Amino acid sequence: QVQLVESGGRLVQAGDSLRLSCVASGTIFSNYVMAWFRQAPGKEREFVAAIGYSGVRTYYTDSVKGRFTISRDNAKNTMYLQMNQMKPGDTAVYYCARSKGGIYYRWDEYDYWGQGTQVTVSS
């Protein structure tokens, strides 16, 4: 049974940094593209970043480029999202997800999801 568990979300101030983690179990982690999505109240779930199998290939939505860094440690079955220079607009529930195949931007191309971790950025 595949399980993804996010952690690290909390209340921070604008300009602060935060690192999210996603630990995977029940899957051969290194065989899958992984991604972070987020969903703010009243908004659709949106793509944040994705990372290829080895961690070399990374992709970001424009609003987080230069501020967020996605990474993974396949030996620990763990993916990370380092968030710097955070803004109130980053406030959302952040989810990690396992891709059905390649790197996709649509949420329905991902088959397993964590429960989410709340990130709140105050101004």
C-alpha positions in Angstrom: 0.0 0.0 0.0 1.5 3.3 -1.1 1.6 6.0 1.5 2.9 9.6 1.2 3.2 11.6 4.4 4.0 15.3 4.3 5.3 17.3 7.2 6.9 20.7 8.0 4.0 23.1 7.4 3.4 25.8 9.9 2.7 29.6 10.3 5.6 31.8 9.1 6.1 35.5 8.3 6.6 36.9 4.9 10.2 36.6 3.9 10.8 33.5 6.0 12.0 30.1 4.9 10.4 26.7 5.4 11.2 23.2 4.3 8.5 20.6 3.7 9.2 16.8 3.6 7.3 14.0 2.0 8.1 10.4 3.1 7.0 7.6 0.8 6.4 4.0 1.7 5.0 1.0 -0.1 6.5 2.0 -3.4 9.9 1.9 -5.2 10.4 5.6 -4.7 13.3 6.0 -7.1 11.1 4.7 -10.0 8.7 7.6 -9.9 8.5 11.2 -10.8 7.3 13.1 -7.7 5.7 16.5 -7.3 4.4 19.1 -5.0 1.0 20.7 -5.4 -0.9 23.3 -3.3 -4.4 24.3 -2.8 -5.5 27.6 -1.3 -9.1 28.1 0.1 -11.6 28.5 -2.7 -9.0 27.8 -5.4 -8.1 24.8 -7.5 -5.2 22.5 -6.7 -2.2 23.9 -8.6 1.2 22.5 -9.6 4.2 23.8 -7.7 7.2 21.7 -8.6 8.2 18.3 -9.9 11.3 16.2 -9.9 12.6 13.4 -12.0 13.7 10.0 -10.9 17.3 10.9 -10.0 16.6 14.4 -9.0 18.5 16.0 -11.8 15.4 17.2 -13.7 13.3 19.8 -11.9 10.3 21.9 -13.0 8.6 24.8 -11.3 5.6 26.9 -11.7 6.5 30.5 -12.6 5.4 32.0 -9.3 7.9 30.0 -7.3 10.9 30.0 -9.6 14.0 31.3 -7.9 12.4 31.0 -4.4 11.5 27.3 -4.1 13.8 24.2 -4.6 12.5 20.7 -4.9 14.9 17.8 -4.1 14.8 14.2 -3.2 16.8 11.6 -1.3 16.0 8.2 -2.8 18.0 6.4 -0.1 15.5 7.9 2.4 12.4 7.6 0.2 12.0 11.3 0.9 11.2 14.4 -1.2 11.7 18.0 0.0 10.5 21.4 -0.9 12.7 24.3 0.3 10.7 27.5 0.3 12.5 30.8 0.7 11.4 34.4 0.5 7.9 33.3 1.3 4.9 35.4 0.4 1.3 35.5 1.7 0.3 34.2 -1.7 2.1 30.9 -0.8 -0.5 30.2 1.9 -2.1 26.9 1.0 -2.3 23.2 1.9 0.7 21.6 0.3 0.5 18.0 -1.1 3.0 15.6 -2.4 2.1 13.3 -5.2 3.4 10.4 -7.2 3.2 10.6 -11.0 1.5 8.0 -13.1 4.3 8.4 -15.6 6.3 11.4 -16.6 6.4 15.0 -15.4 3.0 16.5 -15.7 1.4 19.7 -14.6 -2.2 18.4 -14.2 -3.2 17.0 -10.8 -5.1 14.1 -12.5 -1.8 12.7 -13.9 -0.8 11.8 -10.3 -2.1 8.6 -8.7 -1.2 8.8 -5.0 -1.4 11.8 -2.7 -0.4 12.6 0.8 -2.9 14.1 3.3 -1.4 17.6 3.0 0.4 20.0 5.3 -0.8 23.5 6.0 1.5 26.4 5.2 0.4 29.9 6.3 2.4 33.0 5.5 1.5 36.2 7.4 2.2 39.6 6.0 
